[in-house]
Amino acid sequence: MKIWISDIQSPSNRIIKLNCEDHSGFKYLGDFDDDKLKDFLLELQESINVDKNIKLLKYYGYLHLFIISKK
């Protein structure tokens, strides 16, 4: 599955938007299979529900993640 990404970071959080179609303002991330996508999501946050988020991305064609930075 081809994936495009928008990644907005601040000191307290990170907003990551993944899209399965070319979208203005997004950059091409790559062609991912399930294993590669699983590894990518776990790099973002270790406690993320990988299976649920992969299913959502496949079903809707996009996925928005809000990650809080813990310091």
C-alpha positions as CSV (number, residue, x, y, z in Angstrom):
1,M,0.0,0.0,0.0
2,K,1.4,3.4,-1.0
3,I,1.4,5.9,1.8
4,W,1.8,9.7,2.0
5,I,2.5,11.5,5.3
6,S,2.0,14.8,6.9
7,D,3.9,15.2,10.2
8,I,3.4,18.3,12.4
9,Q,5.5,18.4,15.6
10,S,5.5,20.7,18.6
11,P,7.3,20.4,22.0
12,S,4.2,18.7,23.6
13,N,2.6,16.6,20.8
14,R,2.9,15.3,17.3
15,I,0.1,15.0,14.7
16,I,0.7,12.4,12.0
17,K,-1.7,12.1,9.1
18,L,-1.3,9.0,6.8
19,N,-3.1,8.9,3.5
20,C,-3.3,6.1,0.8
21,E,-3.7,8.7,-2.0
22,D,-1.5,11.5,-3.1
23,H,-2.6,14.6,-1.1
24,S,-1.5,18.2,-1.4
25,G,1.0,19.1,1.3
26,F,1.8,15.4,2.1
27,K,5.1,13.8,1.2
28,Y,5.4,10.2,-0.2
29,L,6.5,7.9,2.5
30,G,6.8,4.6,0.5
31,D,5.1,1.4,-0.5
32,F,4.4,-0.5,2.7
33,D,3.3,-4.1,3.4
34,D,1.7,-5.0,6.7
35,D,5.0,-5.9,8.4
36,K,6.7,-2.7,7.4
37,L,3.6,-0.6,8.4
38,K,3.6,-2.4,11.8
39,D,7.2,-1.5,12.4
40,F,6.6,2.1,11.4
41,L,3.7,2.5,13.8
42,L,5.6,0.9,16.7
43,E,8.5,3.4,16.0
44,L,6.0,6.2,16.5
45,Q,4.6,4.9,19.7
46,E,5.2,1.6,21.4
47,S,1.8,1.4,23.0
48,I,-0.2,1.9,19.8
49,N,-2.8,-0.7,18.8
50,V,-1.1,-1.8,15.6
51,D,-3.8,-4.2,14.2
52,K,-6.7,-1.7,14.8
53,N,-4.8,1.1,13.1
54,I,-3.8,-0.9,10.1
55,K,-7.4,-2.0,9.7
56,L,-8.6,1.6,9.9
57,L,-6.0,2.8,7.4
58,K,-7.0,0.0,4.9
59,Y,-10.8,0.6,5.4
60,Y,-10.9,4.4,5.3
61,G,-7.7,5.1,3.3
62,Y,-6.4,7.6,5.8
63,L,-5.3,7.6,9.5
64,H,-4.8,10.5,11.8
65,L,-2.6,10.0,14.9
66,F,-2.2,12.4,17.8
67,I,0.8,11.5,19.9
68,I,1.6,13.3,23.2
69,S,5.2,13.8,24.0
70,K,6.1,12.6,27.5
71,K,9.2,14.3,29.0
